[in-house]
Amino acid sequence: MAAEGRASLLFGSPLRQRIQKIFRLSPNAIFGASGSVGTMQKCRDLIKNYAESLSKGLDTNTKEELRQSLLKIMKSELDRHKTPHGDNKGAPLADILICVYEPEAKYRIWHIAPDCAARA
């Protein structure tokens, strides 16, 4: 996984700032995020709660529970954005990748798009 490691923050005009986008969950699991910094942080905090489960592999139950929890974060961000702006255009969302090393399957990468459609 690779990330630029910078984010655009808006304080009048865009300002580029360093930010951590790749996080270790366990010796065999990492995740990366891109998008809105605040949404990335909320997703990071949630995913860290699943670190032990993810370190054992990407089982179906954990994936679905995590996907539903991430969907709640994304929906909350969409609703919060829609109130003052009237639509979802430009809503502060995040793209998530989780990478787990499973000895029998090698590396498995799970992509969770901002609409929470999961692809493994």
Secondary structure as GFF3:
##gff-version 3
##sequence-region A 1 120
A	DSSP	beta_strand	6	10	.	.	.	ID=ss1
A	DSSP	beta_strand	14	18	.	.	.	ID=ss2
A	DSSP	beta_strand	22	26	.	.	.	ID=ss3
A	DSSP	beta_strand	29	35	.	.	.	ID=ss4
A	DSSP	alpha_helix	37	48	.	.	.	ID=ss5
A	DSSP	alpha_helix	51	55	.	.	.	ID=ss6
A	DSSP	alpha_helix	60	85	.	.	.	ID=ss7
A	DSSP	beta_strand	94	102	.	.	.	ID=ss8
A	DSSP	beta_strand	106	112	.	.	.	ID=ss9
A	DSSP	beta_strand	118	119	.	.	.	ID=ss10
###
